[in-house]
Amino acid sequence: MPISPSIMTTYGRIDIAFTHGEGSFLISEDGKRYLDYASGIAVNAFGHCHPKLVEALQDQASKLWHTSNLYRIPEQETVAEKLVANSCADRVFFCNSGAEATEGAVKVARRYAWANGDKDRTEIICATGAFHGRTLAMLAANDRPLFREGFGPSAQGFTHVEWGDIENLKKNIGKHVAAILVEPVQGEGGARKAPPGYLKSLQEIAKQNGSLLISDEVQIGMGRSGSLFAYQQEGIEPDIIALAKGLGGGFPVGAVLARANVGDAMIPGTHGSTFGGNPLAMRSANAVLDLLLENNFLDDLKKMVTYFDKKMDELLKHDLQNSPILVHKKGSGMLRGFQLDEKVTAGNFGNVARDKGLLLVGAAENTIRLLPPLNTSKEEVDKAFDILKNVIIEMKTK
Ligand SMILES: *Cc1c(COP(=O)(O)O)cnc(C)c1O
């Protein structure tokens, strides 16, 4: 049956629908089981139907869904306090998506400059390859002219510097710059990890110049880097952090985190969200945070990341034997990818993998992305790499 014409055609959808999920697996209408290493684009941080998440949502669903931010929301205060206790931030604003989080971060940065009497400090410096979301303002922050085409005048105040190039940044920074907005690991841009020391230099230059540093951790945050937040691996403390994707484990939740003096530039009436941080969303985020912070989860995750990396090296070595398809491994933590040889496309690679029961996601630079649930098992990793091996063999013989 073709897809309903009632759906606006913003996606070129794959003709599969899933009826349910079990941990790292998705089950389609025809009963086929898929190992889900797409994780709803880095959203299902603990796979599907994790008992702790189901329990939290079911419990809250029978009590209270939504009250608006006109009243106190105790569940929101709990999550904000956990985020603050485990990060360099002191204030949290809750929203519902990544683009709202990045755009909210830009608003906070500009408002902070404005509140300090620095009224011309409005510019946001972004990097080439950046992806920050699809709202009108974030289209200007992205490095994809194609995304902006046909959507009218571009939002003012965004410039792009060459990713990883400090000299290029130095030429563009000045008293007009409110903030540098950067992903520690670019997801959509092709699973690109920032070169060593890049973020540290960004922070130093931002500081010297009186600008803020915004870490867009919508995709790499909430454990996906192997640490709770990716910035923690870089020896830096950003002024603002944007979160979403994994934060609700599948329930739409976004957040803007800020240092106290920065966040305090936002006074009642300056920003808002009707849905943001409602009790259902907060119970999901709270359950995700508890899972990430409990016992030795992050230590075990780091070990799994090391194992995963070793499997990537083995696959590369295996692929080298004749006319390689994989060019090199990319990314960091559990946001990984392989750049593919130009003779195959990420789309084709993904199709063959899916036929063999493994779900992956494409990214820029002809990269096939691997985004396992953070609690994936060693057996599942082995299974994924067995499938990847078979994908390569099949693609070579075609
Ligand atoms: C996905 C993503 C966004 C946008 O998130 P949405 O929830 O789709 O609005 C922003 N920044 C980064 C780094 C992302 O990966």
The ligand as an SDF file (V2000), in Angstrom:
LIG
                    3D

 15 15  0  0  0  0  0  0  0  0999 V2000
   19.0180   16.7180   15.4170 C   0  0  0  0  0  0  0  0  0  0  0  0
   19.8320   17.8850   15.7860 C   0  0  0  0  0  0  0  0  0  0  0  0
   19.2480   19.1500   15.9760 C   0  0  0  0  0  0  0  0  0  0  0  0
   17.7890   19.4050   15.7140 C   0  0  0  0  0  0  0  0  0  0  0  0
   16.9630   18.6250   16.5150 O   0  0  0  0  0  0  0  0  0  0  0  0
   15.3810   18.5130   16.1960 P   0  0  0  0  0  0  0  0  0  0  0  0
   14.8380   17.7900   17.3970 O   0  0  0  0  0  0  0  0  0  0  0  0
   15.2550   17.7260   14.9430 O   0  0  0  0  0  0  0  0  0  0  0  0
   14.8590   19.8800   16.0580 O   0  0  0  0  0  0  0  0  0  0  0  0
   20.0610   20.1860   16.3910 C   0  0  0  0  0  0  0  0  0  0  0  0
   21.3770   20.0020   16.6020 N   0  0  0  0  0  0  0  0  0  0  0  0
   21.9820   18.7980   16.4350 C   0  0  0  0  0  0  0  0  0  0  0  0
   23.4320   18.6540   16.7090 C   0  0  0  0  0  0  0  0  0  0  0  0
   21.2310   17.7110   16.0000 C   0  0  0  0  0  0  0  0  0  0  0  0
   21.8230   16.5320   15.8000 O   0  0  0  0  0  0  0  0  0  0  0  0
  1  2  1  0
  2  3  1  0
  2 14  2  0
  3  4  1  0
  3 10  2  0
  4  5  1  0
  5  6  1  0
  6  7  2  0
  6  8  1  0
  6  9  1  0
 10 11  1  0
 11 12  2  0
 12 13  1  0
 12 14  1  0
 14 15  1  0
M  END
$$$$
